[in-house]
């Protein structure tokens, strides 16, 4: 089963499994497809995380997050902070293809080339624009209409592509074909690397061929927690799965299943979010900030969760300082997530991103690769954020370091079997979205579609407001206000997060749901 945000990509994942591939093969092929369609949010010019559980029950995380260039410095954005979001200086060293290469070598079954063929065909023969793609194109119309490189792909004849239009990406198709035939080395050490690095440097960047040559993906142990007897497996720093286990640990002390989804329990949920986001500001790449490991262990401890829970009042919320937030945490948008389970027992949650819409807004014309702006996910020591919080030292820039990410792929086990596999896109709203879908499934006994569609809330401590989706109950909004929360309703076009989910029911049936917020559809066989 495959749950992705594009129906054609879910189908590709299932086709790979029909051809004898496993969920790891299918995850790679599906993700390449999503990057071919939704190139404004993900692609081989970015990075991410892959959470893999094998049929034997062993789990691992492949970290292919982007890294800071070798010439990067802690204060490189002190004079011109806008350089962290747009242009060559915003680009981190891409990791996606090295991550897929590592996953394929460790777990893949089908030939590497087979995984690229569907996306090569799409890029060469035609990609059909979806409603969501049209929305993204309209939002970035200035870039797509005014820059000739972008206009040639996304605004032929000086008109933005609309839903139902078909377009091609011939340069990108050639790039995928080269990598399919020659492996990931062709991207990191050959003519492709030379072209991409040249484009980056022409746009003011500092990435070198050496940075590309030296990039490696990393295998990490997952963070493992427990919630009412279910094993929660997720990705630790620099991903944010540890926030998810912290939230669940805090809420485990309440009998949510018996009490149901009351306004009081929504308030408790928001309070748990606020404590968790205070904790996030102390995390960083564990290779450069070893203290992250100790912080994660503390927040994964049930006794610590009990101490935190004492700080939650059922009657009112508190000022931000009550929750212990010492530093600001970067707010990260974008991303895509795919969830997959195969008949052998493999389960895969893959989250990947280029960060903001169209990343650094630089596309290499020769390769068709759209480059990330992940350097914006680091903290800068020269700026307090808009809430006067100092930046987080754990997330300062160091050459080779990976910035913190909001990604939180998760696999849930019960009685040694995969119960659920899910994850999300939507930046800093990912963790809160995944937590709510999990609670809807495990405690509130919702069916998978209802669990995903249920209106969500979000709080990340700063800003000190609760965001609620457009269809959230007005009575529940008012209940939050009576407890002192500042409520911020979102409009219908603003997604809280996109959560793609696979669930095994008590009778053994497996259900897959691609979040309808992004018009996704799952596929199965």
N, C-alpha and C positions, 0 to 999 in steps of 0.2 A: 504493500500500500504506500501511496505517496500523497502527501498534502503540501502543495505549493501554491503560490499566489497567482500562477498562470495555468489555466487548464491544459494547454498544449505541453507545458513542462511537466505537469503531473503525469500526463500520458507517456511522455518520454521516459520518466522514471519507471513506470510499470512495464513499458516495452523492454527496457534493459533487463528487468527481472525475468520477464518471459523468455528472454534469450539466454538465460542461465546465469545472469549476473546477480550479485547480492545487493543488499541495501547500500553498501558503501559505493559500489559501482554506480548504482542508480542515483545516489545523492550527488555524485560528481556530475553526471550527465544532466540531472535536473537543474543543478545550480548554474551550470554553463548556459543552459537554456534561459533561465531567469535573467542572467546577465546580458544575454543577447536581446531579450525583450526590454526589460526594465533597466536599461543601461544608465539611467539617471540615479539609481540607488545602489547598484552592485555590479561586479564584473571583475575581470582578471587584473585590472589596475588597482584592486583593493586587497582586502584581507578578511580574516574571520576566524572562526572556531568550528571544529567538528567533534561532537561527542559521539563516541562509538561504544556500543555494548555488543560483545560477541555472543554467539550461542552458548558458550560455556559460562557466561555471566561476568566475564572480565570486562571492565570498562576503562576507557582512556580518553583523553582530550588531545586532539591535534590542534595546536595553537599556530595559526598562520597569520597572526595580527601583523600589521605593518610596523616597521621600525624607523626610528629617527636616523637620518643620514649620519655618516661618520664625521662630517664637518658641522653638525648641529651644535648649538650652544644653549645654555639654560635661559639666556636673556635675548635670544635672537629676534624676538618680536617686541622688545621693549619700546622701540621708537615708532614702529608701524605695526600695531596689533592686527590690522586688517590682512597682513601678509600670511597670517595663520589660516585664513579661510579661502583665499583666492590667489592663484598664481603658483609659480614654481616652488616657492619656499614653503607652501602649504602641504606639499606632497611627501608622504612617507614611503619607504621602500615597499613595493607591493609584495604580498606574500601568498596570494591565493593559489597560484599554480604549484608552488613548492608544497603547500599544504595538501593539495589533491594528489600530487606525486607521492608524498609520504603515505597518505591513506591508501592509495592504490597498491603501493609496494607491500604494505603491511597486511592488507585485507582484500584487495581486489581480485576478481576472478576473470573477467573479460579483458581482452586486449585494450590497452590504453586508447588506441586509435578509435575503437568502437564508441567510446564515451563522448567523443567530440563530433562524430558524424552528424547527429541530428541538428546540432547548433550550427555547424558549417552549412548544412542545407538551408536552414532558416535564414541565416545571414546572407546567403548568396541568392536564394530564390524568392524570399519575401517574408516579412514580418508584418502581421496584421495589428494595427494600432488598437489598443483597448481604451475604454473610457478613462481608466486611471492614468494611462500613458498620456492621453490628450490633456488631462488636468495638469500633469507635470510639465508638459511642453508649453502650455499656456502660462504657467507660473514662471517659466524661464524664457519667455518669448524674446526678451531683449538680447540674450546671449544667442539664441538659435537663429534669430533673424538678422542680427548685425555682424556676426562673425562668419566669414566665408567658409571656414573649415566646418563649423557646425551647421551652417545653412545648407551645405551640399548634401547632408544626410537627413536632417530633421525638418528642413523647410525648403524643399525643392520648389522651383518656380516662385520663390519668395513668399510662400504660403505655408504656415505651420501645418504639420500633419494632424489629421483629425481621426476620431474613432472610425474604424472600418477601412481606412487607407492602408495600402500595402507599400512597404519600403524595403530597401536592401542596405546591407552594410558590407560591401565587397572587400574593403581593406581589412575589416575585422574577420571576415570569412577566411581570407588568405592567412591571417595570423593564426587562427585556430587550426587551420590545415597544417601549417608549419609545426606547431606545437604537437599536434596529433601524430605527425610522422616522425618528429625528431625528439620529442620529449620536452620536459620543462626547461632543460638546459638551453634550448633554442630561444627561450624568452629571456633568460638571465645571463647568457654568455655569448650570444651571437649577434647577427645583424639587427634583430628586433631590439635587443637591449641597447645597441648603439643608437638606433633611431629614437627610442623613447627617452634615453638619457639626454640626447642632443636637444630634443624638444623641451624637456624639463629645464635644462640650463639656458636655453634661449629665452625662457620665460622667467629667468631670475632664480632658478632653483640651484641647489648645491649637491644634489645626488650625483654620484659618480658611477662609472662602470664597476668599480670595486665594491660599491654598496650592493649593486645587483649581484655580483659574483659571490659575495660573502653571505647573502641572505640564506637563512635556514629556518625551516619550520621546527617546532619543538613539541615533543610528546610530554604531556603532564598528567599527573594523577588527578582524578576528579575529586571534587568535594562531595562527600557522602553524608547525608543526614537522614533522620527518621521522622515520620509524621504519622501518628496513630498506627504504628506497625508497618507502614509502607516505607520502603527504601527510596530515598530521593537522591539521584545521581545527577550532578551538574558540573559546570565548568567554573573553576576558581580564578583568581586574578591571573592575568589582567582582564578576564571576563567578570561578570557580576552575578554569577550563580550563587555565590555565598550570601548575597542579599536575600535571595529566595529562601534559603534554608533558615536564615535569621528570622524572616517574617513568619515562616511556618512554625518555628520554635516558639515564638512569642504567642502566636494564636492557638497553639496546641493546648494551652492552659484553659481555654474556654471550650464549652461543649457546643460548638457551632452546629454539629449535626442535629442535636436535640432541639436547640433553640431556633434553628432555621435562619434565613437571611433577613434578620430584623434591622431596623435603623440603628439600633444599639451596636449590632455586630459590624455594620458598615463603619460606624465611628471607631470601633476597636481596630478594624482593619486599617483605617487611615492613620491611627496612632502608631500601629506597628510599622507602617511605611515610613513614618517620620523618624523613628528610631533607626531603622535600617539604612536610610539615606545619610544619617549622621555618621554611621559606621563606614559607609562607602568612601567617605572623604579621607579615610586613613589607609586606603588600599593603593597598591601600585604593582608594577611588574615585579614578581618575586625574585627574578634574577638580579634586580638592581635595588629592591626594597624588601629584604628578607623578613622584616617585621610584619609584612602582610600575612605570612603564614600563621604567626602567633595570633594576630587579630582575628583571622578567620576561625581558628580553633576556639577562641574565646566565645565568639558569637554563635558557634555551632554547638555550644555546650548548653544542656537543658537547665542546669542550675543558674547559669548566667541569664537565660531567657526568663526564668522566674523572677530574678532581681529586676530585670527590665520591665516585666509585666506589672510589678508593683507601682511603677511610675505612670501607669495608664489609669486615668479616672473615667468612670462610666458617665460622669456628669458634665465634664467640660474638657476642652483641649487646653494646651499650654503655649506660652511663647516659645519660639524656636530654641532658645538657649537651654530649655528644660531637657531637650533630647540629646544634648552633648555634641552638637555639630561644631567642630573646631575650624574646619576649613571648607572652602567651596569645592564642589564637585562639578565637573564639566557636564553640560547638557548636550547629548549627542543624538541627532536625528538620523533618518535614513534606515538602511539595511533591508535584508530579506532573510526569510527563514524557510527551510524545508524540513519536514519530518517524514521518516520512512521506517517501515518494518517489513521484513521479508519472512518467508515461510520457514526458513532455517532457524530463526531466532535472533538474527542481527537487528539492532535498532540503531538509527542514526538521527541525530539532530544537528543540522548544519546552519549556522548563521554567518552571513557575509555582508560586506558593505564597502562603499566608497565614501561614506559619511554624508555630507550635504548633497542637495540635488546637483547631479553632474560633478560631484567632488570638487576638485580645485578649478573646475571649468577649463580644463586643458585636455585636448584630445590630440594624440599624435596622428597626423594625417596619413603617415605611411602604414602604420599598423592598425589604425582605427581604435586603439586602446584609449579609454577614458580614465583619467588618473584621479586618485583619491585626494582628499584634503584632511587626512587623519592627524596631521600635526596639530590641528585645532583641538584635538582631544587631550593634549597635554595641558598642564597648568603652567602659567607664566609667573615667575616670582615678583615681577614688578607691578602687578596689578591686583588690588582687591576686586572682588566682583561687585556687582551692582547692589548687593546686600551688605557691603562692607566686610565681608568675610575674607580673610587672607587666603591665598592660593594654597593648594595641598602640596607640601614638599614631597610626598610619596609619588606624585605624578609629574614632577619637574622633568624637563627634557635632559636626556643623557644620550650620547651617540650609541646607537644600537638598541636602545630601550623601546619597549612597546607601551603605547599609551593605554590608560584604562578604557574599557569598553563596557557598554550596557548590555552586551549579549548575555543571554541566560538560557541556553539549551538545557533541557531536563528530560531524564528518563526515570519513570517510576516503576519500581518492582514490587510485586506481592507474591509471596510463596515461591520465590526464585523464577517467576515469570514476568515478562514485560507487561505492565498494566497500562502504561501511557507513555507517549513520546511527544513532546511539544516544545515550542519555542516561539519567539516572536520577532517582529520588526517594529520600529517606532522609537528608536533612541532610548532616552531615559525612562520612557513609559513601558519598556519591554518587561522589566522585572515585575512591576505591579500588575501588568496585564496577565502575564503567565501565572502569577500567584492567584489572581481571581479566577482564572479558568480552572486551575487545580482545585481550589476550594469548591467551586461549583460542581466539579466532578466527584470529589472525594467526600465532601461534607454535605453539600446540598442536594446530592443525588440527581443532578440535572442530566438529561441526555446530552450527548456531545455537541450537537448543534446549538441547543439552548445555552449550554455552558459557554460556548464561544460568543454567541450573539448577545448575551446578557449585558446590559449597559454597565460600563466600568467607571471607576473613579481613579484618580491619581494624585499623589502628594509626594514631593521629593524634598521636603523640609524648606528649601529655598527655591522659588518664592513661597511665602507662607500662605498658600491657598490650595484648596481642593478643586481640581479640575473634574468636571463630570460631563459625560457624553450628552449629546443633544436630547436623547430620549430617556434620560435618567428621570426617575419619579420626582415630580415637583414637591410632593409631600416629604420624600426622603431628603431632598435638598434643604427644605425648611428645618427638618430634624437636625441636620448637620449645623445649620446656622444657629439653632437654639443652644448648641453646645460650644459655640464660639468660633466655629470654622468660617473662614472667608471662602465662599463657594464661587467658582468660576465656570459657568456653563460654556461648553464648546459648541460651535456651530456644526451643522450637519456635514460640512465638507472637511472638518478637522477630525482625523482619526486619532483615537486614544492610543491604540497599538493594533497590530495585526498578529493574531496567534493562530498558528496552524497545528492541528492536534490529531493524534491517533490514540484511540482508547480500546482496550480489550474489556468487554463486558463480563459480568458474572457467568453468563451462559457460554462464554468462549467466542462470541461474535466480535469481530474487530471492525471498528468504525473509524473513518478518516474524515476530517473536516478542514477544509481550507477556509480561512476567515472571509465571510462574504463582504466585509467592509472594503476589501480590495478586489471584489468580484472574482475571487479565486474559487477553483473547484478541484477536489481531490480525485484520485483515480485508483482503481484496484483491479485485481483479477483473481 
